[in-house]
Amino acid sequence: AQSVTQLGSHVSVSEGALVLLRCNYSSSVPPYLFWYVQYPNQGLQLLLKYTSAATLVKGINGFEAEFKKSETSFHLTKPSAHMSDAAEYFCAVTEGGTGTASKLTFGTGTRLQVTL
Amino acid sequence: GAVVSQHPSRVICKSGTSVKIECRSLDFQATTMFWYRQFPKQSLMLMATSNEGSKATYEQGVEKDKFLINHASLTLSTLTVTSAHPEDSSFYICSARTQWDIRLQFFGPGTRLTVL
């Protein structure tokens, strides 16, 4: 079974500060991991994905995430927060394969607030 | 590329009526689409997996007679909420799985359903 834990339902940073959103996963097989961003009343936009290639993954809007197997983590970072980064962020995992095995399991989400 | 649309974006209906929500993959074919439900300030919960040309697969606890899913073509899946009640009010989001990477899903912008 696969699962995702996002530590911190709410993170607040100052504009220009480092953003760190935490995600830990559990998977019985090598996982595929994703970060999605959701703005109010909108769907989910893919930020980045890990698919067993490079462990440091770069995404859109300056975000990146590092897959650490030993820590079962896939934390999302951005060196300098911008006001437009304020949104809800979801980490998700899939064990790959076809059929039911390709379902995404989402974390509970982290709301990022960016202050002046 | 990989754009998914939903229609309508917002719907208000009276209790007892049925509401149909459309999910379309605009620039790619999707043999599999997914329907999620999201309550305020919560994560996405998978309701069902929609497969083109066959019956949908529902998650445990989701009433298939209440949430009718039809995936009649490679670019269109519909979710019909039958005999809607206020407790069905929610944000419904669909996603489409790509053919070039079956682990990757692109999400629609969501539909806000309010049942009076």
HADDOCK unambig.tbl for C-alpha pairs under 7 A between the chains (distance, minus, plus):
assign (segid A and resid 42 and name CA) (segid B and resid 109 and name CA) 4.85 0.50 0.50
assign (segid A and resid 42 and name CA) (segid B and resid 110 and name CA) 5.95 0.50 0.50
assign (segid A and resid 43 and name CA) (segid B and resid 93 and name CA) 6.58 0.50 0.50
assign (segid A and resid 43 and name CA) (segid B and resid 107 and name CA) 6.01 0.50 0.50
assign (segid A and resid 43 and name CA) (segid B and resid 108 and name CA) 5.47 0.50 0.50
assign (segid A and resid 43 and name CA) (segid B and resid 109 and name CA) 3.82 0.50 0.50
assign (segid A and resid 43 and name CA) (segid B and resid 110 and name CA) 5.18 0.50 0.50
assign (segid A and resid 44 and name CA) (segid B and resid 107 and name CA) 5.60 0.50 0.50
assign (segid A and resid 45 and name CA) (segid B and resid 107 and name CA) 6.90 0.50 0.50
assign (segid A and resid 96 and name CA) (segid B and resid 103 and name CA) 5.63 0.50 0.50
assign (segid A and resid 102 and name CA) (segid B and resid 103 and name CA) 5.71 0.50 0.50
assign (segid A and resid 106 and name CA) (segid B and resid 43 and name CA) 6.82 0.50 0.50
assign (segid A and resid 106 and name CA) (segid B and resid 44 and name CA) 6.70 0.50 0.50
assign (segid A and resid 107 and name CA) (segid B and resid 43 and name CA) 6.73 0.50 0.50
assign (segid A and resid 108 and name CA) (segid B and resid 42 and name CA) 6.32 0.50 0.50
assign (segid A and resid 108 and name CA) (segid B and resid 43 and name CA) 4.87 0.50 0.50
assign (segid A and resid 109 and name CA) (segid B and resid 43 and name CA) 6.10 0.50 0.50
